[in-house]
């Protein structure tokens, strides 16, 4: 998220689960590129988990332990995707979305 003071919400949290922010004017700097890459991985993981969940729901004999593991992973992926959406939405609001940040369906 780019806040009014120009901070970008990063796609990871600090040790206590608190949000991490980046302050930079260099959209192509190392940390900005790292954040873009982490977001891309998070969106890819969410896509893969969605496919797995779709398959699992179609299988009436899915092992409950598998379903529980998948549900826990989906919770984490949803948390990540919401953080990416918040960050990118704020970047769009100020016209700063990096060109390397593709749409979530890419």
Secondary structure as GFF3:
##gff-version 3
##sequence-region A 1 106
A	DSSP	beta_strand	7	13	.	.	.	ID=ss1
A	DSSP	beta_strand	19	23	.	.	.	ID=ss2
A	DSSP	alpha_helix	30	58	.	.	.	ID=ss3
A	DSSP	alpha_helix	64	93	.	.	.	ID=ss4
###
